[in-house]
């Protein structure tokens, strides 16, 4: 009797939906969950009538699979992954494959790949995006790790992945070690940014312009037919149009505190480690942090009395200007995300295909958007493109949006509506295209108080100098280095 094509560990909602997706595509899946009652419930419920095979132990799961065994874990990132691997690995043979489909940190994935390689096992860290619906109908999948595993899992993963409009599966091999999970981390960081720039548009419309929920829903519906066509714009229109049983906007009943699971923070921390800017995502993460300080915000509002005013004199076309601010900020956010990917490729020795990565995100994932085709095309035109901001398509797009972008930031600051994503994106855009920045003064200050030295405009890079600014210092210097 033939064994199952693949095993899956972890029957929470994402795991269950991936199993059903695999079953839909003709694969026989053996499943295991630490709590056996959940396995029974799944088999008697959503998986009833399918070919899914239930197992009660990891030993039974391993024995049920064809060789080489392929096992996907959908368990909580961190210690649970290591614990599961520790129990599973002794049951496997050389050449068997373990796939981590959770949101693991890329450094953990690299470590696990090294450890399992020593045991003759192939480890894959596969970033999976799309939420519950994506897992069921087709997610974006970003696998990386041991390349020898790819021919054995490619057929399954590409079959269950979302398909772009041209029919291409939104799943392809990303790179070695933790490259797959790193790419998913950057994806999630961009997702944080996308949600923040949309929230700022909502804030400006609701508080600044006093628009009704049906009016705002209509605007987002219109936007979803144009340059901003994307999953998050579409669901925002649905959210704004939703009303409770009494006919009140459902959004009005939701507390203004947003949680986070850590991937956005990881992206920002990695950007600091690699010296690559992720300013917009950093602001999005901090906006969620500030939202969690609700008790303090309420007290501050009473004491400081800082209440946002209305854009009474906003003038004609202000909603169009908000559109441009959102679009321009979104471009900056994606540009920064790909700059971070490039930094990781240099640091970790990964040969990443940036156009291919953009295509992985065209369907199935949370940040899917029409302009990902434009991003892919930019890297097709110039694979070594240092920044999307230097591609003609995006040069022209930002040029058209700039006036509205500046108008919105200026107006928002003027009446006290916070727009950290729009303003930080604009500041980065201005700094990135500045031939000379005031950081020469920062270098001088560092040299004055700490003898940290500086470089000169009239000498080659890499030569460092020190000035005895106060005339009381000695000849010793601290030297120059980058943390």
Long-range contacts (C-beta under 8 A, 24 or more apart in sequence): 2-28, 2-66, 3-28, 3-30, 3-64, 3-65, 3-66, 3-67, 4-28, 4-29, 4-30, 4-53, 4-64, 4-65, 4-66, 5-29, 5-65, 5-66, 5-70, 5-156, 6-30, 6-65, 6-70, 6-71, 6-72, 6-156, 7-31, 7-32, 7-55, 7-61, 7-62, 7-64, 7-65, 7-69, 7-70, 7-71, 7-72, 8-32, 8-71, 8-72, 8-73, 8-74, 9-33, 9-58, 9-61, 9-71, 9-72, 9-73, 9-74, 9-75, 9-84, 9-88, 10-73, 10-74, 10-75, 10-102, 11-38, 11-39, 11-42, 11-74, 12-74, 13-132, 13-135, 14-74, 14-101, 14-128, 14-132, 14-135, 15-74, 16-42, 16-46, 16-47, 17-132, 17-133, 17-135, 17-136, 18-72, 18-74, 18-101, 18-128, 18-135, 18-136, 18-139, 18-160, 19-47, 19-52, 20-46, 20-47, 20-50, 20-52, 20-136, 21-135, 21-136, 21-137, 21-138, 21-160, 22-156, 22-159, 22-160, 23-47, 23-50, 23-51, 23-52, 25-156, 25-159, 25-160, 27-156, 27-159, 28-52, 28-53, 29-53, 30-54, 30-55, 30-61, 30-64, 30-65, 31-55, 31-61, 32-56, 32-57, 32-58, 32-60, 32-61, 58-87, 58-88, 58-91, 59-91, 62-88, 62-91, 62-92, 67-93, 67-95, 67-96, 68-93, 68-95, 68-96, 68-97, 68-152, 69-93, 69-96, 69-97, 70-96, 70-97, 70-99, 70-152, 70-153, 70-156, 71-96, 71-97, 71-98, 71-99, 72-99, 72-100, 72-101, 72-126, 73-98, 73-99, 73-100, 73-101, 73-102, 74-101, 74-102, 75-102, 76-102, 77-102, 77-103, 77-104, 77-105, 77-108, 78-104, 78-108, 81-108, 81-112, 82-108, 82-112, 85-112, 85-116, 89-116, 89-119, 89-121, 92-121, 93-120, 94-119, 94-120, 94-121, 95-120, 95-121, 95-122, 96-121, 96-122, 97-121, 97-122, 97-123, 97-124, 97-146, 97-149, 97-152, 97-153, 98-122, 98-123, 98-124, 99-123, 99-124, 99-125, 99-126, 99-143, 99-149, 99-153, 100-124, 100-125, 100-126, 100-181, 101-126, 101-128, 103-127, 103-181, 103-184, 103-185, 103-188, 103-261, 103-262, 103-263, 104-181, 105-178, 105-181, 105-185, 105-266, 106-177, 106-178, 106-179, 106-181, 106-182, 106-185, 107-178, 108-178, 109-144, 109-145, 109-177, 109-178, 109-180, 109-181, 110-177, 110-178, 110-348, 113-145, 113-146, 113-176, 113-177, 113-178, 117-146, 122-146, 122-148, 122-149, 122-152, 123-149, 124-149, 124-150, 124-153, 124-180, 125-178, 125-180, 125-181, 126-157, 126-180, 126-181, 127-180, 127-181, 127-183, 127-184, 127-185, 127-187, 128-184, 129-184, 129-187, 129-188, 129-361, 129-364, 129-365, 129-366, 129-367, 130-162, 130-364, 130-365, 130-366, 131-366, 134-162, 134-364, 134-365, 134-366, 137-162, 138-162, 138-163, 138-170, 138-363, 138-364, 139-170, 139-364, 139-365, 140-170, 140-171, 140-187, 140-360, 140-361, 140-363, 140-364, 140-365, 140-368, 141-170, 141-171, 141-360, 141-364, 142-171, 142-174, 142-180, 142-181, 142-183, 142-184, 142-187, 142-357, 142-360, 143-171, 143-173, 143-174, 143-180, 144-173, 144-174, 144-175, 144-176, 144-177, 144-178, 144-179, 144-180, 144-181, 144-182, 144-183, 145-176, 145-177, 145-178, 145-179, 145-180, 146-176, 147-173, 147-176, 161-364, 162-363, 162-364, 162-365, 162-368, 163-363, 164-359, 164-362, 164-363, 165-362, 165-363, 168-359, 170-359, 170-360, 170-361, 170-362, 170-363, 170-364, 170-365, 171-360, 172-356, 172-359, 172-360, 174-352, 174-356, 174-357, 174-360, 175-345, 175-350, 175-351, 175-352, 176-350, 177-348, 177-350, 178-348, 179-344, 179-348, 179-350, 179-352, 182-270, 182-341, 182-344, 182-348, 183-341, 183-352, 183-357, 183-360, 184-263, 185-263, 185-266, 185-267, 185-270, 186-267, 186-337, 186-340, 186-341, 187-337, 187-361, 187-365, 187-366, 187-367, 188-263, 188-264, 188-267, 189-263, 189-264, 189-266, 189-267, 189-268, 189-278, 189-281, 189-337, 189-340, 190-281, 190-333, 190-334, 190-337, 190-367, 191-232, 191-264, 191-366, 191-367, 192-260, 192-264, 192-267, 192-281, 192-284, 192-285, 192-288, 193-280, 193-281, 193-284, 193-329, 193-330, 193-333, 193-337, 193-421, 194-230, 194-232, 194-330, 194-333, 194-366, 194-367, 195-232, 195-284, 196-280, 196-283, 196-284, 196-287, 196-420, 196-421, 197-280, 197-325, 197-326, 197-329, 197-330, 197-333, 197-421, 197-422, 197-425, 198-232, 198-233, 198-236, 198-326, 199-287, 200-325, 200-326, 200-412, 200-418, 200-419, 200-420, 200-421, 200-422, 201-322, 201-323, 201-325, 201-326, 202-236, 202-240, 203-417, 203-418, 203-419, 204-311, 204-322, 204-408, 204-412, 204-417, 204-419, 205-319, 205-322, 207-308, 207-310, 207-417, 208-308, 208-310, 208-311, 208-314, 208-411, 208-412, 208-415, 208-417, 209-310, 209-311, 209-314, 209-318, 209-319, 210-310, 213-240, 213-241, 213-243, 213-249, 213-251, 214-240, 214-241, 216-240, 217-241, 219-319, 223-323, 227-323, 227-327, 227-370, 227-371, 227-397, 228-323, 228-326, 228-327, 228-330, 228-369, 229-369, 229-370, 230-367, 230-368, 230-369, 230-370, 231-365, 231-366, 231-367, 231-368, 231-369, 232-366, 232-367, 232-369, 255-294, 256-291, 256-294, 257-291, 257-292, 257-294, 258-287, 258-288, 258-291, 258-292, 259-288, 259-292, 260-285, 260-288, 264-288, 267-337, 267-340, 270-340, 270-344, 271-336, 271-340, 271-343, 274-340, 274-343, 274-344, 274-347, 275-343, 275-482, 276-336, 276-339, 276-340, 276-342, 276-343, 277-336, 277-339, 277-428, 278-336, 278-337, 278-340, 279-336, 279-424, 279-425, 279-427, 279-428, 280-329, 280-332, 280-333, 280-336, 280-421, 280-424, 280-425, 280-428, 281-333, 281-336, 281-337, 282-424, 283-420, 283-421, 283-424, 284-420, 284-421, 286-420, 287-418, 287-420, 287-421, 306-416, 307-416, 308-415, 308-416, 308-417, 309-415, 309-416, 310-415, 311-411, 311-415, 314-411, 317-404, 318-407, 318-408, 318-411, 320-404, 321-403, 321-404, 321-405, 321-407, 321-408, 322-404, 322-408, 323-404, 324-400, 324-401, 324-402, 324-403, 324-404, 324-405, 324-408, 325-401, 325-404, 325-405, 325-407, 325-408, 325-409, 325-419, 325-422, 326-422, 327-397, 327-401, 328-397, 328-398, 328-401, 328-402, 328-404, 328-405, 328-425, 328-426, 328-429, 329-405, 329-421, 329-422, 329-425, 329-426, 330-371, 331-371, 331-388, 331-389, 331-394, 331-397, 331-398, 332-389, 332-425, 332-428, 332-429, 333-421, 333-425, 334-375, 334-388, 335-387, 335-388, 335-389, 335-394, 336-428, 338-375, 338-387, 338-388, 339-386, 339-387, 342-386, 353-379, 353-383, 354-379, 354-383, 354-385, 355-379, 355-380, 355-383, 387-432, 389-429, 389-432, 389-433, 398-429, 444-469, 450-478, 451-476, 451-477, 451-478, 452-477, 452-478, 452-479, 452-480, 453-477, 453-478, 453-479, 453-480, 454-480
